[in-house]
Amino acid sequence: MKEFTGIILAGGASKRLDYRNKALLKIGDKSVIEYVVAALSRITEKIILITNSPGEFAHLGLPMFGDILPGSGSLGGIYTGLEVSETRCNLVVACDMPFIQPHLLAYLINNSADYDVVIPVTSDGHHPTCAVYSKNCIEFIEAQIKTGNLKISNFFPLVEVNRIDFSLLCPCYDSSIFFNINTNEDYLKALSMAEQFRDKSAQYSS
């Protein structure tokens, strides 16, 4: 596997969660972001956190960086991550994906040769906050941010993109992998999903 940096995006005001930090919500004995860190740690030792609230994440012991271009949303977080990363290849993951799996992340990296972006596609659409980005994207992202256009995929026509269509035939696909938490309803669903996974594990081990 090529050398890469794992970049966790931990920004956002969490308005739809009554301003609770969704990354710190507990599912079982871990916070949501701890599941993300655990998945990334299985495939790389290079992990950085993009956040404007470093005090809330000091316990993770990760290098942290604030937005270089504040107010630019997830696109700005990606930009900052790419700027401060020491590797050409980078795997960006949002902080609110508790069911992300290391084999999926490795699959994306292993399909990144000669591409600037590797992005999963499912029936729900593209997943730009669980994707690979190279440093070649920096200039295009910066130019886009300066126009006020913050939709991540709008710079894709300017770079080499590998869109991976995840289906039931894909060895890494599971419908829960890309689940993310934006609302209280999402959080309750995540708790239920985690309980179902525990029940399945108990059934298989019995």
N, C-alpha and C positions, 0 to 999 in steps of 0.2 A: 504494500500500500504506500502511495506517495506521501511525502511529508505535508502536513496541513495543520491549520489552527482551527480549533473549535471556538466559534464566536457566539455567545449567548446574548440575546437582546432582552434587556430587562428594563425597558422604558414604558411609557404610557401612564396615564392618570387613573386607569381602571374606573372610569365614571360609572359604567354599568354594574359595577360591584360595590357601589356606595363608597368609592375611593379606597377600598381595601386593596392591599397589594396582592394581586392574584398569584404572584410568584411564591409568596410565603404562606398561602393557604395549605392546610394539612390534608393529606390523603394517607390514612394509616399513620405510620410513625415518621413520615417524611413530608417535607414541603414540596410543592410542585416543582420548584426549581432544583431541588435536590435530586429528583428523578432525572431531570435533564442533565445535570452534572454527572450523575452516575452513568448514564448512557454514553455520554461523550468520553468519560474517563476510561471506558472499556477499549477505546480505539485510538486515543491520543493523550499525550501528557501536556500538550499545548492548548490551554483553555483560557479565554479571557472573557470578561463580562463588561458589556456596555450599559452603563447606568448613570443616572444623575442623582441617585440616592445611595452612595457607597456605604453609608453607615448601616443601612438595612441588610447589606449582604456581606459585611466584614467577616462573619462567621464562616463563610465558604472558603476563605483563604485564597481567593483568585485575584489575579491582576485586574484592576477595574479602570475604566476610562469613561469620562463624560463626553457628551455629544460635542463634536467639533463645530457642527452647524446646528445649534439648538432649534427646536420647533419644527424639525423635518420628519418627524414620525419614524416609522420603521426603516424607511429609505435612508434617513439620516443616520440611524443606528448601523445599518450595513456599511454606509460610507465611512463612519468612524472606525468600525472594526477593520475594514480593509486598509485604512490608512495606518493604523497602529500595529497591525499584524506584521510579523517577521517572515511569513511564508507567502508564496505566490498563491497557493491554493487554500481556500478557506471554507469551512462548513458553518453556515449560519443557522441557528436554531432559536426559536422564540422561547421565552422563559415559561410559557403557559401550556406546555405539551407534556402532560404527565406520563403518557403511554408510549412516548417515542422509544425506539429500540435500536441498540447499537448495530444490529445486522442491517437495518435499513440505512443508517448513516454510512456504514462501510460500503454498501451497495452504491450509494450516490458518489462517493469518492472514487470507487473503482471504475465508474463510468464517466470520469471527468477528463480523460486524456484529450487534449486538443480543443477543449471547450472552455469558455469563460463563465458560463452558467450551466448548472445541471439542476433541473427542477422537476419534482414529482407532479404528475397530473392524475387526477382521479375524476370520478363523476361529479365531484363537488367543485372541480376547477383546478387551477394552479395553486401550489403551496410555496410561495416565495419566501416565507420565513422558516422554511426547512429545506434549504437548498445550498448548493455549492456556488461560490463566487470567486473568481480570480481577481488579482490586482489590476488586470486590464480594464475592469469595470469602473475604476475610480473616476477617471476623467469624464466619463459619460454620466455617471450618477451625479457628480458635482455640477455639471452643466445643467442637468435636469432640475436639480434642487433650486438652482439660482433662478429658474423660470417659474418656480412655485408649483411645479408638477410633481406630486409626491407619490404617484402610483408606481409601485416598484417595477412592474412589467413593461412600462413604457420605454425603457431604454434597451429592452431585449433585441429589437431589430438592428441595433448597432453593434452587437457582439455575437459570438458563436454560442448558440444555446442547444443543449441536449435536453429535450423534453421526454421524460421517462413516463410512459403510460402504465400506471399501476393498475392491475386487474387481478382477478382471482387466480390467474395463471402465473403472476409474478411471484417468485419465491419469497419476497419480503412483504407481501401485501397482507394487511389485516385492517379491517375497517376502523379500528380504534387508534391506529398509529398516529394519524394526523389530527386527532381530536384536540381541540384547544379550549381554554376556559376564558370566556369574556363576560359572562353574566352569572348571577346567582343560580339560575336554572342549569347552566353548564356545570357549575361546581357540584350541585346535587347529583347531576347525571354522572359526573366523574366518580363521585363516592359510590354510586350504585354499580358502575362498571368495575371499579376496583374490587368490590365485594364479590361480584360474579367471577372475576379472575381468581380470587382466593378460593372460592368454592370449587372451581374447576381443578385448581392445583391440588386441593385436598382429595378430590375424587380420583385423580390420576395416581396420587401417592398411596392411596389406601389399598 
